Structures are given as structure tokens and as C-alpha cells.
Amino acid sequence: MDVTWRRRLIAGVLLLAAFGIGCNPLTSVYFLMVGVDPKFEAEFRLATPDKESRVLVLCYSAPDVRTDVVGIDRQLGTQFVRQLEERRKANKEKIWIVPAHKVETFKNDNPSWKTMGAAEIGRQFDVDYVIDLEVVSLNLYEPLSHKSLYKGRCKIDLAVHDLHKPNEGPVFKSSFSAEYPRTRGPIPVADDNNTDKFRDMFLNRIATDICWKFTAHLTQEEYKCD
């Protein structure tokens, strides 16, 4: 058996194993196959080859947000920062991200922080980029199901501000929407009211998709189940 065929066989086994153990995008198959298969590049690349990029993530709810969960923006921001940190390590990118707890402390110490511009807040942390995530809507339940069926839906507006170009407005903008699960129908609410588990899976899915906009990911990740 030649080397190329052996590698393909190993790759196939790993991929099947990944489907067998679940749909977490950060399973071991992601790390094992880096360098073997091609990647999709980021829509907006935060990393630069010559120096470390310093990044601040601001995640908050729009004033008229429609959501089933209070504080969902804080949970999403924490999940997104965690995943972005893991992915920049996997891709060996020179990115430093302000820890989520420091951002929350800043918000608590500055109750009127929403009246401050993204660039002004970014200067408080001495960063190069501010990723602005505005949760427009986020719901966990299938409409008209009386909260008996889970079907996550969200809409999030994204903007990236380059603090080296403060007068140019966002250097990247995108409107993100998603449904979860995508490949099957609504999930019945269990007797033990497994809302926390579903919410965490949904936020993990959202954070993954948004991370893909800023850092490369393997082509295999596009074909996982959810």
C-alpha cells in the first residue's frame, strides 16, 4: 500500500470517527488533520505575519432584542472568545484576545458603555481591532410550539473596527443568521427540561460559524451533522 493511499485511508477512518462521536467542531479530528486537507480561508483575516494582532470582542443585545434567554449576549460573547482563542492556537496565528471576563468587568464598571463608540472602548484596552457582535434576535423554541419543541434561530449583525483607521468606519460588516439544528426538525423538550444543554449547543454552533469568518477552518467541518 503506497503512502498516498494509506494517508487517505487514515483520513477516512478519522472522519468516520468524528461523525461517530458527535458534531463538536473542536473534536480531535480538527487538530489531527491540520495540514492534511485544505482549508477555507477567513472572510476577514485578523492575523498578520509581521506582528501580533490585539483583538477586543464586544457582544451585546440590540435595544429591542427578541430572545428567550436573559443574558444570552454575555454567554455568546464568552463562547465566541473561547473558540476564537482555540482556533488561533490551532492555526498558529499571532492573535491576542482580551479575556471575556475583563470585558464584562469593564461593562460593569461603566454602566453607560453602550454610549461609547467601539473605537473609544478599544483604546481603553489598547487593541488593534474591535469585533462588534450585536444580537438582533435569538430564540430557542419553535414558534407556536408553546415551548415544547427546540429550534434555535438567531440574527446577529457583525462589524470589525480597525483602530488604526478610526475615521473610516467598520472595515468589515456582515449580517449573520442561523437555524439549529439545520439538517433535521425541531427537538422535543425532554421531561428534565434540558434547556441549558440545548442553549449551549446552539451557542456553540453560532460561535463556530462566526469564528469561521475570522480564522481558517478545515473543509471537513462544513460537512458535519447538527
ChimeraX attribute file (.defattr): number of C-alpha atoms within 10 A of each C-alpha:
attribute: neighborCount
match mode: 1-to-1
recipient: residues
	/A:1	5
	/A:2	6
	/A:3	8
	/A:4	8
	/A:5	10
	/A:6	11
	/A:7	12
	/A:8	12
	/A:9	12
	/A:10	12
	/A:11	17
	/A:12	12
	/A:13	11
	/A:14	17
	/A:15	17
	/A:16	12
	/A:17	13
	/A:18	18
	/A:19	14
	/A:20	9
	/A:21	9
	/A:22	12
	/A:23	16
	/A:24	19
	/A:25	21
	/A:26	14
	/A:27	12
	/A:28	12
	/A:29	20
	/A:30	20
	/A:31	13
	/A:32	11
	/A:33	16
	/A:34	14
	/A:35	10
	/A:36	11
	/A:37	10
	/A:38	13
	/A:39	14
	/A:40	15
	/A:41	15
	/A:42	14
	/A:43	14
	/A:44	15
	/A:45	12
	/A:46	21
	/A:47	19
	/A:48	11
	/A:49	8
	/A:50	7
	/A:51	10
	/A:52	14
	/A:53	17
	/A:54	19
	/A:55	25
	/A:56	26
	/A:57	22
	/A:58	22
	/A:59	24
	/A:60	21
	/A:61	20
	/A:62	15
	/A:63	9
	/A:64	9
	/A:65	14
	/A:66	15
	/A:67	19
	/A:68	13
	/A:69	11
	/A:70	9
	/A:71	11
	/A:72	19
	/A:73	21
	/A:74	18
	/A:75	16
	/A:76	22
	/A:77	21
	/A:78	20
	/A:79	20
	/A:80	24
	/A:81	21
	/A:82	15
	/A:83	18
	/A:84	21
	/A:85	18
	/A:86	13
	/A:87	22
	/A:88	20
	/A:89	12
	/A:90	15
	/A:91	14
	/A:92	10
	/A:93	19
	/A:94	16
	/A:95	18
	/A:96	17
	/A:97	18
	/A:98	17
	/A:99	15
	/A:100	21
	/A:101	12
	/A:102	11
	/A:103	20
	/A:104	16
	/A:105	10
	/A:106	15
	/A:107	14
	/A:108	11
	/A:109	10
	/A:110	11
	/A:111	9
	/A:112	9
	/A:113	14
	/A:114	11
	/A:115	7
	/A:116	10
	/A:117	9
	/A:118	25
	/A:119	21
	/A:120	13
	/A:121	18
	/A:122	22
	/A:123	14
	/A:124	9
	/A:125	16
	/A:126	14
	/A:127	20
	/A:128	20
	/A:129	25
	/A:130	24
	/A:131	22
	/A:132	20
	/A:133	24
	/A:134	20
	/A:135	24
	/A:136	20
	/A:137	18
	/A:138	23
	/A:139	20
	/A:140	21
	/A:141	22
	/A:142	18
	/A:143	12
	/A:144	8
	/A:145	12
	/A:146	8
	/A:147	14
	/A:148	16
	/A:149	18
	/A:150	24
	/A:151	23
	/A:152	23
	/A:153	20
	/A:154	20
	/A:155	19
	/A:156	22
	/A:157	16
	/A:158	18
	/A:159	19
	/A:160	22
	/A:161	24
	/A:162	22
	/A:163	21
	/A:164	11
	/A:165	13
	/A:166	13
	/A:167	10
	/A:168	10
	/A:169	15
	/A:170	20
	/A:171	14
	/A:172	13
	/A:173	15
	/A:174	14
	/A:175	12
	/A:176	16
	/A:177	15
	/A:178	16
	/A:179	17
	/A:180	22
	/A:181	19
	/A:182	13
	/A:183	9
	/A:184	10
	/A:185	12
	/A:186	17
	/A:187	16
	/A:188	16
	/A:189	15
	/A:190	11
	/A:191	6
	/A:192	6
	/A:193	11
	/A:194	12
	/A:195	14
	/A:196	9
	/A:197	9
	/A:198	19
	/A:199	19
	/A:200	14
	/A:201	18
	/A:202	24
	/A:203	23
	/A:204	17
	/A:205	22
	/A:206	24
	/A:207	20
	/A:208	21
	/A:209	17
	/A:210	18
	/A:211	21
	/A:212	19
	/A:213	17
	/A:214	19
	/A:215	20
	/A:216	21
	/A:217	23
	/A:218	21
	/A:219	14
	/A:220	16
	/A:221	18
	/A:222	11
	/A:223	10
	/A:224	14
	/A:225	14
	/A:226	14
